[in-house]
Structures are given as C-alpha cells and as structure tokens.
Amino acid sequence: MITIYAKTQSGKQQVLFNSATQVSHYPAREYNFTLPIELDSSEFYEYNELTICWQYENDQELFLLTLLKKSLSKNIANKITLLLPYISYARMDRVETSSDILSLKIFAEQINSLNFDKIVVIDAHSDVSLALIDNVVCSYPQVKLIENLIKSAKLNKDEILLVYPDGGASKKYAKKLIGLGIPFVDCTKQRDFKTGKIKSLHVNISQDVIDNANAFKHVIIVDDICSRGGTFVAAKHELMRVLPHINENNYYLVVSHVEPAIFDDSSSMKKEFKYVYTTDSLVPQLFSFNFCEYLDFSDLETDNEKLLLKQDETDYIERIDERLNDVYNEERYCKVKGNMLVSYLPVQRFV
C-alpha cells in the first residue's frame, strides 16, 4: 500500500493519496488512477514537503511508486521523502554460490534511480541495506515498543530479562537498548543456509544473570523481523530449560516487522507467545484489523480471545488520517489469533 502525505508551510499534515482506495486496474491489470490534485494548481504549490510511504504488499507496487515519484518530480521542486519501513529483499543480502541472486542490490538500484531527497527505513535487516540505499536514515522502534509493552502489560522493569536470539540481534540492539536499564542475554544460532532451518540455538548466560535468576519473571525477546517465528520459539524453549522458574506465559516478542505467515494455522507462534509488539510496516495482514478504544492487557482475565469483546471491527484504510494525527492512542490497532495478541504501532511514529 502506498500513501502520500503532504505537509504545508504551516506544518499541517494530510493524506493526499492512498493506493488501497484510489487505484483500480484496467482489464489487462495495468494501474488505473489519477493524481489527487492538479499539479499546476496554487494549492499544490503550498505543500512544503511530500512523504510517500510504501508499506510493502507486493513487488508490483514498485512500478506504482515509480509512476508517482516521476510524475510528482516533474512538477514540483519541493522535498520528497520516501518512508520505506520494510526493505523488501533485505534478507537476500549475500550469495553463497554463483547461482544465487543478490536481490537486495538490484532492489536498491531501482529505489536509488528514483532520486528521493531522503529515504527513511525502519530497522534495516543488516548494514548491507544501509550501504546500498542512497540518502538513507534508519530508525529503530524497539525502545518505544518495549516501553509501550511494559506500560500495557504493567510489568516491573526489575523483573524483565531481554533476550537477543542471535548474534545479529545482539550486535544491533545491545547498545541501543542499554538506556532501558534491563539485563539481557544473547544466543548463538546456527542455521542451514539452503533450507533456512535452525540447526542449533544456545543461550549465553552471564554469571550476573545466573546469580540473580530468581528475580526474573518476564522475558522479552527482541529482533527485527518475524516470519513464522521458528527462531523465537527455539529461543523460548531453550530459555525455559535454562530458567525453568519463569512462567511459559510470561514470554513476549518485540520485533519491528511481522510477516502475515505468523497468522497461518501452521504457525506455532499463537501457542507460544501471548503478546507480540510490532509496527504496521507490512500492510496486507492489517485489512482484517481490530480497533481498540482502550487496550489494557491487565483487563484480560483468561485469554486474548476475550479482547474481541472490547473491539470494533474497523476499516484500516478509513483510519489513515487518524493514525497519522492521533499521537495519544498508539496501541489501538491489534489482531488476535488464538491466544496471541499482536499490537501494532504506526510506522509514522518513528519518523
């Protein structure tokens, strides 16, 4: 889904365009749409800055992005920023054999060809993405996500242990989250590059954590993306073996991006994690969303299915303006699957 936000000289923001409601297709599946405003109008020239937000749904949207950027650039000299919260192909950042394709490099070349003044991404999977994309700024939502989780679930910070499920997560977040003052452990993971399956996962626990083990009652696993959740389930099971006194229901997941596969019936996530905190960087899963007037985990006496009684089904698209401007109600968007509640914070909050 692609959305265009405009900021006037007075600082007011508004939604000019949204592909979910303003784009149709010709019979041969080409895009059919018009721009939301006449480019030679006086109203258009009042906009001081435009932001094009691409919440990835499919590769075809890259051409729609190209149509929009090139059309707008021909008519204005104002700054155009790309908000690219999820970098597609970010995990295809290396090759092992001559038959492998370095998809990330090709994707970055296409994005760079559009010559955005600035590109804002959310928690790039690796430094390779940041090196390949021009004029890029990377924002990390983990601090905000963890703070909101602690507030909503009413956790005591002194009883929390952070877990980084592999070396990459530890390298990325250990320094960024040190200001939270929460102890952490990391894991060593081996994965089969060809099959993607985890061969082994080991928790590296410091002596300090061992000495204070009984103080920990809640575990927050932190990483950048969740697909089917195999890494996080493996990390939880290993932690349960090492720290058996922690209740299995007191494991939480904080990730920047969640793929729709987390909601598949075959996914074990809904059985292993009660709460997942993330952003709405990937939009397809959000069209069957729930909107909460007030979200407080402590009100749930049994399981998360009870939360459905407090929710009104909503059209995610109809609330785009509200999502942009309502800064006081960040965690009203969520999705329930089995006993798992996934709470989304809008990516606009981290720009």
N, C-alpha and C positions, 0 to 999 in steps of 0.2 A: 504494500500500500504506500502510495506517495502523497504527501500532504505539503502544500506550500503555505508558509506563514509569512505575513508581512508586518513590518514594524514601521510606523510613521515617524516623522521627525519629533513628535511629542512623546514617543516611546510606547504608544499603544500597539498591541499586537492583535492580529486577527487571522482567521483561516481564510485564504483566498481560493484554495483548490484542494479537493480530495478525490483520489482516483477511484475509491470504492463507490462513490455516488455520482461522479461526473464523467466517467469514462465508460463507453459502451464499445461494441465491436461490429465491424462490417461482417457480412456472411463468410468472408474468407479469413476472418479473425484478426484483421488489421485493427489498430486502435481507431476509435471514432470519438473525438472530443474537440472542444474549443477552449481557448484560454478564458479564464474567469472575468477578464476585464480588458477593455480596449487598450492596447499598449501605447497608443498615441494620445490617450486622454490625460487631462490635467490631474485627475485623481491618482492615476498610476504613478506619476512623477513625484507625488507626495511621499511615496514609500522610500524610507531611508535605507532599508535593508530587507532582503528576502532570504528566507531559510527554506530549503527543500529537504524534507525529512523522508527518507526511504526506509520503511520498516519492511524488511525483506519478506516476500512471499514466493516469488519465482524469478527465474532468470529473464523472462520476457520483460519484466519491469525495467531492466537496464535500458532497453530501447525507448521506453516511455520517459525515463529520466533524461535520456539524450534529447528527445524531442522538446521537452520542457526547457531544459537548460539552454539549448541553442536558440530556441525561439525567444526566450527572455533576454539573453545576452545581446541579441541583435538590436534591441530597442531601448535598453537602459544601461547606464554606466554605474548603477548602484551596486553595492556589495551583495554577492550571492554566496551563501554558505550552504554546504551540504551537511546535513545531520545524517550520518550513516552509522546508526547504533550497532548493527550487526554486520561485520565484514564477511560477506559470503566467500567461500573457498579459503578462509583464513587457516584452516587446518591442513590444506594442501600446500604447505609452505616448504616442502623439501621433496627430493626424489631419491629413491634407493637404486633404481635401475634405469636404463636408457629408455625403457618403455613407459615409465611413469611421466605424468604431465604435471608441470609446475603451474597449476591452475591459478594460484594466488597472483603470480607475477602477471599473467595475462589479464586477469580481472583488474588489477591495479593500473595497468597500462590504459585500459579503457576508461577507468574513472579519471585518471590524470589527463586524458585527452579532452575532457570537458572543461578544464581550466577553472575550477572553482576557486574563489578567493580564500576560502578556508574550508577544511573538512574536519568535522568533529565525529569521533568514533567513541564507542563505549567498550572499554576493556578489551582491547585487541588481544587475540589469542596468543600472539608472540610478537617479539620485536621485529620480525621479518615484515609483518604487515606495515608497521610504522615506518620502516625503512623504504618500502616500495611506494607508498602513497605520498603524494606531494601535499604540502601545506596542511599537514595533519596535526590535530590536537586530540589527545586521548584522555578521556575522563573515566574515573573508576568509582562505581556506585557502592562498593562494599561497605564503607563506613556508614553511609546513610541507611542502607538496607539492614545492617546489623543493629543500628540504633533503633530503627522502627520495630524490628523483631523483638528486641529487648523490652521496648515500651508496650507493644501489643500483648505479648505473652507474659508480661510482668515478671521478667526474670531478674535474678540478683546477679550482678556482674561478677561478684566474688565466687559464684558457683558455676561459672561458664568456662569451658575449655574449647578453644578454637583448634580446628584440625585442617591442615593443608594436605590434600590427598595424594600429592605427588611433588616431585622436586620443582616442577614449573610453577605450581601454585605457591609453594613456599618462597621461591625466589621473587615472585611478583608481589605477594601480599604481606609478607612478614614485616617489612619496614613500613609499608603504607598503613598498616593497622596497629602499629605499636602504640599509637596515641590513645587507643581504646583502653590500654592497661589490662588486657585479658591474656592470660597464659596460653601458649599454643604448643602443639606438637606437629610434626610433619611425617609424611610417609614416603617410602621408597617403592616405586611401582615399576614393574616390567610388563610391557605389552608386546604382543606379536604384531609387527608392523603390517603384515599381509592380511591377517584375519581380523585385527582390531581387538582380539580377545586379551584379557588380562591374564598374564602368566603367574604373577605373584604380586603381593602387596604386603609391606611390612611397616608397622608403626614404630617410629623412632622416638622413644620417650626419654626425656631428660631426668636426671636424678631429682631435680627440684619438683617436677610433676609427680614422680613416684612418691616422694616424701609427703606431698600434700594431696594425694589421690582422693582421699575420702571427702575432701572439700568440694570436689566437682560433682555436680548433679545434672548438668546440661551440657550437651556437645553441639557446637555449630560447625558444620563442615563448609568450607569456603573454596570456591573455584570460579572459573569464568563461564563455563557452559555445561548444560546438562542435556544429553541426548536421550539415552534410555536409562542412564543412571547406574551402569554397572560399576564404575569406579567408586561411587558414593556408597553403594550397597556393600561392596567389598570392604571399604574403609570402616563402615559402621560395624560390620561383623568382626573385624579384627579388633576394633576398639572394645567391643563387648567382651571379647576374650581377654583382653589385657586389663580392662577396667569393668569387671562384671557387676559392680555395685550400682552403676548408672542405669536407670530405668530405660528400657528399649524405646519407650515412647518419648523420651526426652532428647531425641536427636533431631536437629534442624538443618536445613540446607539453604545456603545463601549463594546464589550464582547470578551473574549478570544477564545470561541468556538461557532460555529454556525452549527446546525444540518440541513440536507437537507430539513427538513419539512418547513423551513422558506420560501422556494420557491413554496410550494404547492399552488394550486389555492384557497384552503380553508383558507389559512393563511391570516390574516388581516394586517400582517406586511407591505406588499407592499403598503398599503394605508396610513399607519400611520407614517412610517419613510422613509425619503428620502435618508439618508446616514447611513450605518452600517459599522463600522470598526472592523475587527477581524483578526484572523490568519488562516492559511491553515491546522490546526490541524486535521480536518476531511476531508478526501480527496474525497469521492465519488462525491460530488457536483461540483468538480473542473474540471471534464472532459469536460464540455461544457463551458469553460472559455473564457474570453476575455483578450487580452493583449494590454495595452496602452503604446504607445511610450512616452506619456506625459499626466498626469492626473491632471487637474486643474478644480475644481468644479466651479470656478467663470466664466468659459467659457460657462457654461450651462445656456442659456437664458430662457429656458422653463422647460423641464423635462429631466429626465435621459435617456429617450429613444434616445435623441439626441446624447448621448455619443457613441452609437453604430456606428455612422458615423465616429468616430475617432478611432475605434478599428479594429484590425485584429483578426479574429478567430485563435486560436492557439492550438497546442497540448501541454497540460500542462506537459506531460511526457518528451517531447523533450527539454524542457527548464529547466530540473533539474540542470544541471551543471551551467547554467546561474543564476538560482535562488540562488544557493549556493555561487557564487562568485561575483555577481553584487551587491555590497553593496550600490551603489548610486541610484538605481532605485527600491525602495522598494514597491511602490504602483501602479505598472503597471498591476497587476492581479486583475480583478474585474468581477463581474457578475451583470447583470441588470435583474430585474423582475418588470414589471410595471413601477412605478415611484420610485422604490427603487434601489439604487446602493450599493452593498456590496463589499467593498475593503479589500483585503487580504494581510497581511504581512507574509512572510515565517517564519515558526517556528524556522528555523536555526538562525534567527536574535536575538533570545532571549536566546541563549545558550552561 
